[in-house]
């Protein structure tokens, strides 16, 4: 025997080239605590089924606990001859408790149901970490919004001035999608929790009278797989997790891009805190939004992890195929990426200072009040189609004269249309415009205050 998990039907050991290709301990070693937890639960059902004596059961637990302590101390390491974390831990357990007792643990399980379960348990833990970090960012956005409830900025569509909006309203527009991402992680978790694959064996289930529900419960799941083939072969839980992490990256990247634009001299809307920005090795004056740029860049990497995974899964026949070992590195990377990105990004957003005077100054410019003129006319009884034309004519006249809408004289208004009485001036301020958009979800200060409360309620429920 070569010390491998198989040997009976093999005459020689694996070639070094095969070992080099096959080895996964350099990335799956982090599943060790989950594998040990699975083994404890498995020992318990073997014992309950009468397949382990009390002594063997206790000895296995002692061995598994010792391995757990060594792992925590950083002294438990795989050997280059180990193929994966599961094989390595079995070898180490045999060293710890002897081949006779250690060799009983593998009964009724396969690395196929083992790895599918452990991977779920690992991702569930990290889904909670990532969700908490995303919630931190949501709270940072809400705090910035609450601190700027009176600041008006140019709202844009097509990156062109569109209509004035509250800065708070704009910031909260980044918070809501992130909150939905947190909800996605929760939905995902509930689905995964109901489906512990332990007990599926290699693909067909186990014949030893073991209780998969007991294992599931011990590992924090609410139920076990209804179909052992599905339990071992499905990886939609990985793809869905990769999607949510990619979506978080994409949502963050949209704010990142705005921070990058806003910190340019041309926009001059925000100043980055020194501790959350970088300088240049050659240009002494530089202050760069590296955190935002890295966020933008890493979104691409998160999307790539998702698409790579889907490509691996496409057309893969049932049940387990070794291709499935490729499922781990991309999501490990997604988890590592977000867990280091999100705290940095939240810190950057929390310490942004807004150039509120400049935002307010630009808010009514670029004819962003033209819609207010049209809607004022509608309130005065003009059909919107006509009102749109009239307001458009105002803009054209202003462009000819090189002025803004509020600079038109009463006579010039009357010349464009007799319906444009001086009372139209009431809506020709950014404040008036913002205050008038007071339907639910609108940018009126009162509505945005309510929105903050609503958001706070959803955050508190998590
Ligand atoms: N390390 C493998 C994986 O991550 C599990 C081992 C299953 N291998 C096997 N030959 N059935 O997918």
Boltz pocket constraint, residues with backbone or C-beta under 6 A from the ligand:
constraints:
  - pocket:
      binder: B
      contacts: [[A, 24], [A, 84], [A, 111], [A, 112], [A, 115], [A, 320], [A, 321], [A, 322], [A, 324], [A, 325], [A, 326]]
      max_distance: 6.0
